[in-house]
Amino acid sequence: MVARSLEEFVDWLPIACRCVSAALMISHGLRPYSDLVFHLLREGASIRFQASKLRQVRPDERSLSGIFKKAIRAVRRGVTRPASVHSGVMVVKSSADSWLKGIRGRRLYVSQRGTWLEDVARHCREVVLYLPLVPTWRGFEDLARDLSLEPVKVSVRQNWTDSLIVIANIVLDKVWLS
């Protein structure tokens, strides 16, 4: 996930909370091999949720916003070294491109053009889906191309970011777990 600034992230906090639930939570626990990263471009910081280390996280917006508020305070103080704000949640100084360089799998972004995600998933076992927190961000595709991300189609129409995550997880589960 990417937001242009901490202010934008704060404005869209309810969507960010829903994205955590959509990306990491399943009916009986957490997706153990999933991570969720929120990049804050202006601040050069990331808020990272690592499902394999998360503890005491509930899907409701109030609980998740409490975790995010700790992360927001850490970003406002200035990130000089990694800081744990909750079990499995870190705030780190990083740029989007430096984090993406360490990814082994396919680096993708949702677009109305490109290959369907289902077709991409048949040929790989690890993907990073890079999404804008604000779905109406017009410059996002330019950023995605600058980061050398591949366009994929997830849905036939524009959706809220948390909905795209749910659809993507359904598609990936269908391909990888069948």
Z-matrix of the N, CA and C atoms (Angstrom, degrees):
N
C 1 1.442
C 2 1.523 1 107.75
N 3 1.283 2 115.72 1 148.68
C 4 1.458 3 118.76 2 178.27
C 5 1.535 4 109.24 3 -139.81
N 6 1.314 5 114.32 4 137.44
C 7 1.463 6 122.22 5 173.02
C 8 1.526 7 107.09 6 -124.03
N 9 1.300 8 116.85 7 147.05
C 10 1.463 9 120.18 8 -178.20
C 11 1.515 10 112.75 9 -68.94
N 12 1.338 11 117.25 10 -27.53
C 13 1.462 12 120.24 11 -177.80
C 14 1.523 13 109.80 12 -158.85
N 15 1.316 14 115.06 13 167.57
C 16 1.459 15 120.22 14 175.80
C 17 1.530 16 110.07 15 -63.47
N 18 1.322 17 117.30 16 -37.84
C 19 1.468 18 120.14 17 179.20
C 20 1.523 19 111.17 18 -61.16
N 21 1.315 20 116.64 19 -44.03
C 22 1.463 21 120.18 20 177.47
C 23 1.533 22 110.08 21 -62.32
N 24 1.322 23 116.53 22 -42.07
C 25 1.462 24 121.33 23 178.49
C 26 1.531 25 110.30 24 -59.00
N 27 1.318 26 117.20 25 -46.69
C 28 1.470 27 121.40 26 179.33
C 29 1.529 28 110.32 27 -61.48
N 30 1.324 29 116.88 28 -42.18
C 31 1.466 30 120.54 29 179.05
C 32 1.530 31 112.10 30 -62.18
N 33 1.306 32 116.96 31 -31.70
C 34 1.456 33 122.34 32 -176.60
C 35 1.535 34 111.94 33 -106.25
N 36 1.312 35 117.54 34 22.26
C 37 1.464 36 121.98 35 -177.56
C 38 1.533 37 113.94 36 -54.96
N 39 1.328 38 120.28 37 -40.98
C 40 1.473 39 118.41 38 177.87
C 41 1.533 40 112.93 39 -58.80
N 42 1.327 41 117.01 40 -37.96
C 43 1.470 42 120.39 41 177.11
C 44 1.522 43 109.66 42 -68.47
N 45 1.327 44 118.11 43 -40.59
C 46 1.466 45 121.29 44 177.96
C 47 1.527 46 110.28 45 -59.38
N 48 1.320 47 117.14 46 -41.89
C 49 1.469 48 120.73 47 177.98
C 50 1.519 49 110.84 48 -61.98
N 51 1.316 50 116.43 49 -43.69
C 52 1.464 51 119.63 50 179.11
C 53 1.530 52 111.00 51 -66.32
N 54 1.326 53 117.06 52 -30.94
C 55 1.463 54 120.48 53 177.88
C 56 1.523 55 111.21 54 -66.53
N 57 1.321 56 117.68 55 -37.68
C 58 1.467 57 120.50 56 176.85
C 59 1.522 58 109.67 57 -60.77
N 60 1.319 59 116.62 58 -48.95
C 61 1.467 60 120.32 59 178.86
C 62 1.520 61 110.99 60 -60.71
N 63 1.320 62 117.00 61 -44.30
C 64 1.459 63 121.08 62 -177.57
C 65 1.524 64 112.55 63 -66.11
N 66 1.326 65 116.90 64 -39.35
C 67 1.458 66 120.84 65 -174.48
C 68 1.520 67 113.55 66 -82.31
N 69 1.319 68 117.35 67 -36.63
C 70 1.464 69 119.54 68 -168.48
C 71 1.523 70 115.30 69 -111.59
N 72 1.310 71 118.32 70 -20.60
C 73 1.460 72 119.87 71 -171.49
C 74 1.521 73 112.01 72 -104.17
N 75 1.326 74 114.18 73 138.29
C 76 1.455 75 122.09 74 173.02
C 77 1.521 76 106.98 75 -124.85
N 78 1.296 77 117.49 76 173.94
C 79 1.465 78 120.26 77 -170.61
C 80 1.525 79 113.81 78 -58.86
N 81 1.305 80 118.23 79 -29.24
C 82 1.466 81 120.50 80 -176.21
C 83 1.531 82 113.44 81 -116.66
N 84 1.307 83 118.23 82 20.49
C 85 1.462 84 119.97 83 178.39
C 86 1.516 85 112.64 84 152.18
N 87 1.322 86 114.96 85 -138.22
C 88 1.463 87 121.91 86 -177.22
C 89 1.521 88 110.35 87 -118.98
N 90 1.312 89 116.18 88 151.98
C 91 1.466 90 120.80 89 172.64
C 92 1.532 91 106.66 90 -73.14
N 93 1.322 92 117.87 91 106.80
C 94 1.465 93 119.92 92 -169.82
C 95 1.526 94 115.27 93 -65.85
N 96 1.317 95 118.29 94 -23.53
C 97 1.463 96 120.05 95 -176.73
C 98 1.523 97 111.98 96 -108.29
N 99 1.310 98 115.87 97 26.91
C 100 1.464 99 120.24 98 -178.46
C 101 1.522 100 110.42 99 -117.60
N 102 1.293 101 114.71 100 145.25
C 103 1.456 102 122.44 101 172.48
C 104 1.514 103 107.29 102 -128.16
N 105 1.302 104 115.91 103 156.71
C 106 1.465 105 121.58 104 175.29
C 107 1.519 106 107.10 105 -133.21
N 108 1.317 107 115.48 106 126.94
C 109 1.458 108 121.42 107 -178.01
C 110 1.518 109 108.65 108 -124.00
N 111 1.330 110 115.89 109 131.07
C 112 1.457 111 122.59 110 174.18
C 113 1.524 112 107.15 111 -108.01
N 114 1.338 113 117.34 112 113.32
C 115 1.464 114 121.56 113 176.91
C 116 1.520 115 108.70 114 -91.37
N 117 1.305 116 115.59 115 133.25
C 118 1.463 117 122.47 116 175.14
C 119 1.528 118 106.45 117 -109.26
N 120 1.312 119 116.53 118 100.84
C 121 1.463 120 120.85 119 -169.37
C 122 1.514 121 113.66 120 -60.04
N 123 1.328 122 118.22 121 -50.80
C 124 1.463 123 120.52 122 -175.48
C 125 1.537 124 111.09 123 -61.29
N 126 1.322 125 116.61 124 -40.87
C 127 1.462 126 120.68 125 -176.42
C 128 1.524 127 113.01 126 -82.95
N 129 1.328 128 117.88 127 -13.59
C 130 1.461 129 120.65 128 -177.49
C 131 1.521 130 111.65 129 62.28
N 132 1.315 131 116.14 130 39.64
C 133 1.464 132 121.63 131 -177.49
C 134 1.519 133 109.53 132 -131.31
N 135 1.330 134 115.03 133 159.28
C 136 1.462 135 121.34 134 177.32
C 137 1.515 136 109.44 135 -133.68
N 138 1.324 137 115.26 136 145.79
C 139 1.461 138 122.92 137 171.62
C 140 1.522 139 104.84 138 -109.95
N 141 1.341 140 116.20 139 117.73
C 142 1.465 141 120.59 140 -172.78
C 143 1.519 142 111.51 141 -115.70
N 144 1.320 143 115.22 142 125.99
C 145 1.460 144 123.24 143 174.43
C 146 1.526 145 107.48 144 -104.55
N 147 1.320 146 117.36 145 118.73
C 148 1.455 147 121.93 146 178.52
C 149 1.529 148 108.08 147 -109.75
N 150 1.331 149 116.38 148 105.87
C 151 1.466 150 121.73 149 -172.11
C 152 1.521 151 112.56 150 -56.53
N 153 1.312 152 117.73 151 -36.45
C 154 1.469 153 119.93 152 -177.34
C 155 1.530 154 112.70 153 -66.68
N 156 1.338 155 117.24 154 -16.96
C 157 1.463 156 121.01 155 -179.38
C 158 1.523 157 113.54 156 -113.99
N 159 1.319 158 117.30 157 -3.35
C 160 1.466 159 120.57 158 -178.14
C 161 1.526 160 111.31 159 -68.63
N 162 1.318 161 115.49 160 138.18
C 163 1.463 162 122.23 161 175.69
C 164 1.525 163 108.11 162 -138.21
N 165 1.307 164 115.63 163 147.96
C 166 1.471 165 121.60 164 175.85
C 167 1.529 166 112.97 165 53.37
N 168 1.325 167 115.51 166 47.87
C 169 1.459 168 121.06 167 176.83
C 170 1.522 169 107.86 168 -115.70
N 171 1.308 170 115.22 169 128.35
C 172 1.459 171 121.33 170 -179.68
C 173 1.518 172 109.40 171 -114.58
N 174 1.330 173 117.17 172 155.09
C 175 1.468 174 119.70 173 -173.34
C 176 1.524 175 115.37 174 -78.44
N 177 1.326 176 117.72 175 -6.63
C 178 1.457 177 117.85 176 -176.79
C 179 1.528 178 111.38 177 -76.41
N 180 1.320 179 114.66 178 149.46
C 181 1.464 180 121.85 179 -175.62
C 182 1.522 181 112.16 180 -61.61
N 183 1.307 182 117.47 181 -36.80
C 184 1.469 183 120.14 182 -177.96
C 185 1.537 184 111.04 183 -64.15
N 186 1.327 185 117.30 184 -45.40
C 187 1.468 186 120.54 185 179.27
C 188 1.521 187 111.19 186 -64.67
N 189 1.326 188 115.85 187 -46.04
C 190 1.458 189 119.54 188 -178.78
C 191 1.522 190 112.06 189 -66.56
N 192 1.325 191 117.22 190 -36.35
C 193 1.467 192 118.63 191 179.03
C 194 1.524 193 110.85 192 -66.17
N 195 1.331 194 118.08 193 -29.51
C 196 1.465 195 120.54 194 175.08
C 197 1.516 196 111.67 195 -63.96
N 198 1.339 197 116.51 196 -41.29
C 199 1.471 198 120.46 197 176.59
C 200 1.526 199 109.51 198 -65.25
N 201 1.316 200 116.38 199 -44.40
C 202 1.467 201 119.90 200 -179.89
C 203 1.529 202 111.55 201 -63.45
N 204 1.313 203 117.64 202 -36.16
C 205 1.472 204 119.43 203 179.90
C 206 1.517 205 111.03 204 -62.99
N 207 1.343 206 117.73 205 -36.61
C 208 1.468 207 120.34 206 174.90
C 209 1.529 208 110.26 207 -64.29
N 210 1.324 209 116.54 208 -41.20
C 211 1.464 210 120.63 209 179.18
C 212 1.526 211 110.94 210 -66.23
N 213 1.322 212 116.78 211 -40.54
C 214 1.465 213 121.21 212 179.13
C 215 1.524 214 110.56 213 -62.07
N 216 1.338 215 116.91 214 -42.27
C 217 1.478 216 120.16 215 176.65
C 218 1.523 217 110.65 216 -60.34
N 219 1.328 218 116.72 217 -41.62
C 220 1.472 219 120.13 218 179.98
C 221 1.525 220 110.68 219 -63.77
N 222 1.323 221 117.96 220 -40.86
C 223 1.467 222 121.01 221 178.87
C 224 1.526 223 109.91 222 -66.63
N 225 1.320 224 117.84 223 -41.54
C 226 1.472 225 120.78 224 -179.86
C 227 1.523 226 111.94 225 -64.56
N 228 1.331 227 117.46 226 -33.01
C 229 1.474 228 120.64 227 176.90
C 230 1.518 229 111.22 228 -70.20
N 231 1.315 230 116.58 229 -21.54
C 232 1.458 231 121.54 230 -177.65
C 233 1.516 232 110.13 231 101.17
N 234 1.298 233 115.80 232 125.08
C 235 1.459 234 121.33 233 -176.84
C 236 1.523 235 108.89 234 -94.70
N 237 1.313 236 116.74 235 114.97
C 238 1.466 237 120.45 236 176.39
C 239 1.520 238 110.96 237 -111.62
N 240 1.329 239 115.84 238 -27.72
C 241 1.473 240 120.66 239 176.50
C 242 1.524 241 107.48 240 -145.87
N 243 1.329 242 118.07 241 160.79
C 244 1.472 243 120.49 242 -179.32
C 245 1.532 244 111.46 243 -56.48
N 246 1.336 245 115.15 244 137.21
C 247 1.464 246 120.81 245 -179.96
C 248 1.525 247 108.86 246 -130.71
N 249 1.314 248 116.11 247 128.24
C 250 1.456 249 121.11 248 175.39
C 251 1.528 250 108.26 249 -84.42
N 252 1.331 251 116.62 250 123.07
C 253 1.463 252 120.25 251 -179.95
C 254 1.531 253 111.58 252 -106.23
N 255 1.335 254 116.02 253 -10.79
C 256 1.460 255 123.37 254 178.21
C 257 1.527 256 105.67 255 -168.82
N 258 1.301 257 117.24 256 158.36
C 259 1.459 258 119.97 257 178.97
C 260 1.528 259 110.42 258 -57.85
N 261 1.326 260 116.73 259 114.34
C 262 1.458 261 121.99 260 -179.35
C 263 1.515 262 114.88 261 87.83
N 264 1.339 263 117.99 262 5.02
C 265 1.471 264 121.64 263 179.62
C 266 1.526 265 108.52 264 -124.88
N 267 1.320 266 115.35 265 119.85
C 268 1.462 267 121.62 266 -178.47
C 269 1.522 268 110.37 267 -121.23
N 270 1.322 269 115.35 268 148.94
C 271 1.459 270 122.01 269 169.82
C 272 1.520 271 105.71 270 -112.66
N 273 1.329 272 116.10 271 124.40
C 274 1.457 273 120.81 272 -176.74
C 275 1.526 274 110.04 273 -133.30
N 276 1.311 275 115.02 274 155.03
C 277 1.462 276 120.93 275 174.26
C 278 1.523 277 106.49 276 -84.46
N 279 1.312 278 116.66 277 121.79
C 280 1.466 279 119.64 278 177.78
C 281 1.519 280 110.09 279 -168.29
N 282 1.296 281 114.01 280 154.25
C 283 1.459 282 120.03 281 173.38
C 284 1.524 283 107.72 282 -100.39
N 285 1.304 284 116.06 283 161.82
C 286 1.464 285 119.73 284 -179.32
C 287 1.519 286 111.05 285 -61.44
N 288 1.317 287 117.47 286 -43.45
C 289 1.461 288 118.72 287 -176.67
C 290 1.525 289 112.42 288 -69.91
N 291 1.328 290 119.53 289 -34.45
C 292 1.466 291 120.14 290 179.25
C 293 1.525 292 110.67 291 -67.20
N 294 1.324 293 117.65 292 -38.26
C 295 1.456 294 120.34 293 177.96
C 296 1.524 295 110.83 294 -68.81
N 297 1.323 296 117.44 295 -42.21
C 298 1.460 297 121.14 296 -177.34
C 299 1.525 298 112.34 297 -66.50
N 300 1.327 299 117.79 298 -26.99
C 301 1.467 300 120.17 299 -179.75
C 302 1.525 301 112.28 300 -62.58
N 303 1.329 302 117.47 301 -26.84
C 304 1.458 303 120.82 302 -179.82
C 305 1.516 304 114.63 303 -84.91
N 306 1.310 305 118.31 304 2.88
C 307 1.463 306 122.52 305 -176.67
C 308 1.526 307 110.01 306 -86.20
N 309 1.329 308 115.26 307 129.70
C 310 1.464 309 119.93 308 178.67
C 311 1.521 310 112.41 309 -85.19
N 312 1.306 311 117.59 310 -32.93
C 313 1.456 312 121.65 311 -174.66
C 314 1.516 313 112.54 312 -79.86
N 315 1.312 314 114.54 313 -169.33
C 316 1.459 315 121.97 314 179.66
C 317 1.515 316 109.10 315 -74.59
N 318 1.300 317 116.77 316 136.55
C 319 1.469 318 123.13 317 179.71
C 320 1.522 319 107.89 318 -105.12
N 321 1.330 320 115.78 319 113.34
C 322 1.452 321 121.70 320 -168.69
C 323 1.519 322 112.17 321 -124.91
N 324 1.315 323 115.89 322 157.12
C 325 1.466 324 121.13 323 168.51
C 326 1.524 325 107.97 324 -136.75
N 327 1.310 326 116.08 325 150.89
C 328 1.454 327 121.36 326 -177.96
C 329 1.521 328 109.65 327 -81.00
N 330 1.327 329 114.30 328 131.05
C 331 1.456 330 121.72 329 -178.87
C 332 1.529 331 107.85 330 -144.38
N 333 1.303 332 117.10 331 168.91
C 334 1.462 333 120.86 332 173.50
C 335 1.529 334 111.12 333 -85.51
N 336 1.323 335 116.13 334 -2.55
C 337 1.465 336 120.41 335 175.86
C 338 1.526 337 107.85 336 -126.27
N 339 1.297 338 115.80 337 170.89
C 340 1.451 339 119.55 338 -177.31
C 341 1.519 340 110.46 339 106.58
N 342 1.310 341 115.75 340 -172.36
C 343 1.458 342 123.21 341 -178.67
C 344 1.518 343 109.63 342 -85.38
N 345 1.315 344 116.93 343 148.24
C 346 1.461 345 120.14 344 175.27
C 347 1.523 346 109.25 345 -64.63
N 348 1.326 347 117.46 346 140.47
C 349 1.457 348 122.66 347 -179.27
C 350 1.520 349 111.57 348 -56.05
N 351 1.301 350 117.64 349 -38.83
C 352 1.469 351 121.16 350 179.28
C 353 1.526 352 111.36 351 -57.48
N 354 1.327 353 117.72 352 -41.33
C 355 1.465 354 121.31 353 179.27
C 356 1.521 355 111.44 354 -68.40
N 357 1.315 356 117.53 355 -38.91
C 358 1.468 357 121.45 356 177.61
C 359 1.528 358 109.76 357 -65.00
N 360 1.327 359 117.07 358 -43.32
C 361 1.469 360 121.81 359 -176.59
C 362 1.525 361 112.29 360 -63.49
N 363 1.308 362 118.05 361 -27.07
C 364 1.471 363 120.57 362 179.24
C 365 1.533 364 112.05 363 -65.96
N 366 1.325 365 116.89 364 -20.19
C 367 1.464 366 121.03 365 -174.20
C 368 1.526 367 113.82 366 -112.55
N 369 1.320 368 117.61 367 10.39
C 370 1.463 369 120.14 368 178.08
C 371 1.523 370 109.48 369 -154.10
N 372 1.311 371 116.53 370 164.99
C 373 1.463 372 121.16 371 -179.45
C 374 1.520 373 112.95 372 -118.69
N 375 1.316 374 117.07 373 1.67
C 376 1.463 375 120.41 374 179.65
C 377 1.523 376 108.85 375 -145.49
N 378 1.337 377 115.85 376 129.01
C 379 1.456 378 120.19 377 177.32
C 380 1.519 379 109.89 378 -134.64
N 381 1.305 380 114.36 379 152.49
C 382 1.456 381 122.12 380 168.89
C 383 1.517 382 104.89 381 -118.09
N 384 1.311 383 115.54 382 123.29
C 385 1.453 384 121.21 383 178.48
C 386 1.524 385 107.31 384 -106.88
N 387 1.318 386 115.91 385 111.75
C 388 1.460 387 122.63 386 -175.28
C 389 1.516 388 108.00 387 -97.19
N 390 1.325 389 116.91 388 119.53
C 391 1.457 390 122.07 389 -174.05
C 392 1.524 391 111.22 390 -128.80
N 393 1.332 392 117.13 391 149.11
C 394 1.463 393 119.36 392 172.87
C 395 1.526 394 109.71 393 -79.83
N 396 1.316 395 116.84 394 138.78
C 397 1.457 396 119.80 395 175.04
C 398 1.523 397 110.17 396 -62.28
N 399 1.320 398 115.91 397 -39.91
C 400 1.465 399 122.19 398 178.74
C 401 1.531 400 107.70 399 -96.40
N 402 1.327 401 117.87 400 110.47
C 403 1.469 402 119.85 401 -173.34
C 404 1.527 403 114.80 402 -66.41
N 405 1.317 404 118.32 403 -15.77
C 406 1.472 405 121.26 404 -178.85
C 407 1.531 406 113.05 405 -95.78
N 408 1.329 407 118.38 406 10.20
C 409 1.464 408 122.48 407 -179.43
C 410 1.525 409 109.49 408 -67.44
N 411 1.312 410 116.69 409 108.71
C 412 1.464 411 121.52 410 -174.56
C 413 1.532 412 113.53 411 -70.74
N 414 1.307 413 119.03 412 -29.62
C 415 1.462 414 121.49 413 -177.49
C 416 1.518 415 114.08 414 -86.71
N 417 1.325 416 117.46 415 3.28
C 418 1.462 417 119.78 416 -175.67
C 419 1.530 418 112.57 417 -63.18
N 420 1.326 419 117.49 418 -42.40
C 421 1.471 420 119.06 419 -178.30
C 422 1.522 421 111.38 420 -63.09
N 423 1.338 422 117.72 421 -34.30
C 424 1.468 423 120.19 422 175.77
C 425 1.524 424 110.53 423 -63.40
N 426 1.332 425 117.07 424 -43.84
C 427 1.456 426 120.94 425 176.76
C 428 1.522 427 110.38 426 -61.12
N 429 1.310 428 117.52 427 -44.88
C 430 1.472 429 121.60 428 -179.67
C 431 1.523 430 111.07 429 -60.25
N 432 1.311 431 117.58 430 -42.27
C 433 1.469 432 120.22 431 177.77
C 434 1.524 433 110.51 432 -66.48
N 435 1.341 434 117.72 433 -40.12
C 436 1.473 435 120.93 434 177.45
C 437 1.520 436 111.29 435 -60.50
N 438 1.335 437 116.96 436 -31.05
C 439 1.467 438 121.93 437 179.28
C 440 1.521 439 112.47 438 -87.90
N 441 1.328 440 117.18 439 5.80
C 442 1.474 441 124.24 440 179.68
C 443 1.526 442 112.54 441 59.56
N 444 1.327 443 116.18 442 41.01
C 445 1.455 444 121.09 443 176.68
C 446 1.523 445 109.65 444 -88.70
N 447 1.327 446 116.33 445 151.77
C 448 1.455 447 122.04 446 179.03
C 449 1.529 448 110.19 447 -93.24
N 450 1.331 449 118.11 448 135.87
C 451 1.465 450 118.95 449 176.92
C 452 1.530 451 111.41 450 -76.97
N 453 1.335 452 116.41 451 138.90
C 454 1.465 453 121.99 452 173.32
C 455 1.518 454 108.63 453 -134.84
N 456 1.319 455 114.23 454 151.05
C 457 1.456 456 120.51 455 174.53
C 458 1.518 457 108.20 456 -97.84
N 459 1.323 458 115.81 457 133.59
C 460 1.465 459 121.29 458 178.44
C 461 1.523 460 109.80 459 -115.09
N 462 1.293 461 116.52 460 -34.34
C 463 1.453 462 122.08 461 -175.66
C 464 1.525 463 108.67 462 -142.02
N 465 1.305 464 115.73 463 156.80
C 466 1.464 465 118.72 464 -179.85
C 467 1.524 466 112.22 465 -78.18
N 468 1.320 467 117.35 466 -12.14
C 469 1.462 468 119.90 467 179.82
C 470 1.522 469 110.62 468 -137.59
N 471 1.316 470 115.13 469 164.83
C 472 1.467 471 121.29 470 178.25
C 473 1.527 472 109.84 471 -67.04
N 474 1.305 473 117.56 472 134.57
C 475 1.457 474 122.47 473 179.40
C 476 1.521 475 109.75 474 -131.37
N 477 1.317 476 115.52 475 165.81
C 478 1.459 477 120.43 476 170.89
C 479 1.527 478 107.95 477 -63.80
N 480 1.297 479 116.88 478 152.93
C 481 1.454 480 122.31 479 -175.35
C 482 1.526 481 111.85 480 -58.37
N 483 1.327 482 118.52 481 -43.76
C 484 1.462 483 119.44 482 -179.61
C 485 1.524 484 111.27 483 -64.54
N 486 1.319 485 118.02 484 -33.61
C 487 1.467 486 120.80 485 176.96
C 488 1.521 487 110.93 486 -66.94
N 489 1.329 488 117.28 487 -39.86
C 490 1.467 489 120.60 488 177.29
C 491 1.522 490 111.19 489 -62.05
N 492 1.318 491 116.71 490 -37.99
C 493 1.469 492 120.39 491 178.62
C 494 1.525 493 110.07 492 -64.01
N 495 1.323 494 117.04 493 -44.52
C 496 1.465 495 120.51 494 179.06
C 497 1.525 496 110.29 495 -61.28
N 498 1.327 497 117.13 496 -46.97
C 499 1.461 498 120.62 497 179.64
C 500 1.531 499 110.26 498 -61.29
N 501 1.329 500 117.07 499 -44.29
C 502 1.470 501 120.73 500 179.41
C 503 1.523 502 110.99 501 -61.67
N 504 1.329 503 118.17 502 -42.69
C 505 1.466 504 120.22 503 178.37
C 506 1.523 505 111.90 504 -63.68
N 507 1.318 506 117.54 505 -38.28
C 508 1.467 507 120.72 506 177.17
C 509 1.529 508 110.08 507 -62.50
N 510 1.323 509 116.11 508 -45.72
C 511 1.467 510 120.48 509 179.84
C 512 1.525 511 110.33 510 -62.95
N 513 1.332 512 117.41 511 -47.84
C 514 1.468 513 120.43 512 -178.54
C 515 1.525 514 111.31 513 -64.50
N 516 1.331 515 117.56 514 -41.94
C 517 1.464 516 120.05 515 177.27
C 518 1.527 517 111.24 516 -61.88
N 519 1.317 518 116.26 517 -40.92
C 520 1.468 519 121.07 518 -179.77
C 521 1.524 520 110.36 519 -60.46
N 522 1.324 521 117.31 520 -44.57
C 523 1.457 522 121.46 521 -177.62
C 524 1.525 523 111.82 522 -76.11
N 525 1.329 524 117.00 523 -47.79
C 526 1.463 525 120.82 524 -172.34
C 527 1.533 526 114.21 525 -81.45
N 528 1.311 527 117.92 526 -26.07
C 529 1.464 528 119.94 527 -177.04
C 530 1.524 529 113.25 528 -100.16
N 531 1.320 530 118.02 529 -0.37
C 532 1.465 531 119.35 530 -179.12
C 533 1.506 532 111.68 531 -96.81
